[in-house]
Amino acid sequence: VQLVESGGGLVQAGGSLNVSCVAFDDGSMVYDMGWYRQSPGKGREAVAISGWDGERIIYLDSVKGRFTISRDFTKKTVHLQMNSLKHKDTATYYCYADTAQSNWGQGIQVTVSS
């Protein structure tokens, strides 16, 4: 499965950004799909995950109420709308898709200036 990300960029604190990801696959079933992020010197953390059933959604505590994940199962896309961005949200954001194995996008930079 190839994951292609788009969006991201630079925004001032308090602003909004959107990142999107599309999965190009061989017809494999995509289970969980969502976003992780990694800042320099830190480990990768799950930001928002959409479960395979379309009902289970998990958010990192620090982004609850500010970020919204949406998913199109037919198009195999996932989007992350990020509002009220904070400097600490600065990171490389990675799209993730579970097809009985882990698949990762190349990463896209989100920078929030304070």
C-alpha positions in Angstrom: 0.0 0.0 0.0 1.3 3.4 -1.0 0.2 6.3 1.2 0.4 9.8 -0.4 0.0 12.8 1.9 -0.8 16.4 1.1 -1.4 19.6 2.9 0.5 20.8 5.9 2.7 23.8 5.8 3.4 26.8 8.0 0.8 28.7 10.1 0.7 31.0 13.0 -0.5 29.8 16.4 -4.2 29.8 16.6 -4.5 29.1 12.9 -5.8 26.0 11.0 -4.3 23.5 8.6 -5.5 20.3 6.9 -3.5 17.2 6.0 -4.9 14.5 3.7 -3.8 11.1 2.7 -4.9 8.7 0.0 -4.1 5.0 0.0 -3.1 3.4 -3.3 -3.2 -0.3 -2.9 -3.8 -3.6 -4.6 -7.2 -4.1 -3.2 -6.1 -4.9 0.2 -8.5 -4.3 3.1 -7.6 -1.2 5.0 -8.4 -1.5 8.7 -7.4 1.3 11.0 -6.2 4.5 9.2 -5.1 7.8 10.6 -2.2 10.1 11.6 0.9 10.0 13.8 3.4 12.7 14.4 7.0 13.0 15.4 8.9 16.0 16.7 12.7 16.2 16.8 14.1 14.2 19.7 10.7 12.6 20.5 9.0 9.4 19.6 6.2 8.9 17.2 2.8 9.4 18.7 -0.7 8.6 17.5 -2.6 11.8 16.9 -5.9 10.5 15.5 -7.0 7.1 14.4 -10.2 6.0 12.6 -11.1 2.4 13.2 -12.1 0.0 10.5 -15.7 0.0 11.6 -16.2 3.7 11.0 -17.2 4.2 14.6 -14.1 4.0 16.7 -12.1 7.1 16.7 -9.1 7.8 19.0 -7.5 11.1 19.6 -4.4 12.1 21.4 -5.5 13.9 24.6 -3.7 17.1 23.7 -5.6 17.5 20.4 -9.1 16.6 21.5 -11.5 19.4 20.6 -9.1 21.0 18.2 -8.4 18.2 15.6 -11.0 16.3 13.6 -10.3 13.2 11.6 -12.5 12.2 8.7 -12.4 9.2 6.5 -13.8 8.1 3.1 -13.8 4.3 3.0 -14.7 4.1 -0.6 -11.9 6.4 -1.7 -9.5 5.2 0.9 -8.7 8.6 2.1 -8.3 10.2 5.5 -8.2 13.8 6.4 -7.1 15.6 9.5 -8.5 19.1 10.1 -6.4 20.9 12.7 -7.8 24.0 14.3 -6.4 26.3 17.1 -3.0 25.1 16.3 -0.3 25.5 19.0 3.5 25.7 18.7 3.7 22.3 20.3 1.8 20.8 17.4 4.8 21.4 15.2 6.0 18.0 13.9 6.2 15.8 10.9 2.8 14.1 10.4 2.7 10.6 9.1 -0.3 8.9 7.5 -0.8 5.4 8.8 -2.9 2.5 7.4 -3.2 -1.0 8.7 -3.7 -3.7 6.1 -2.7 -6.5 8.4 0.7 -4.9 8.3 1.7 -1.3 9.1 2.0 1.1 6.2 3.4 4.6 6.5 3.4 7.7 4.4 6.6 9.7 3.7 5.7 12.4 6.2 4.5 15.9 5.8 5.7 18.9 7.8 3.4 21.0 10.0 5.0 24.1 11.5 3.2 26.4 13.9 4.9 29.6 14.7 4.5 31.1 18.1 
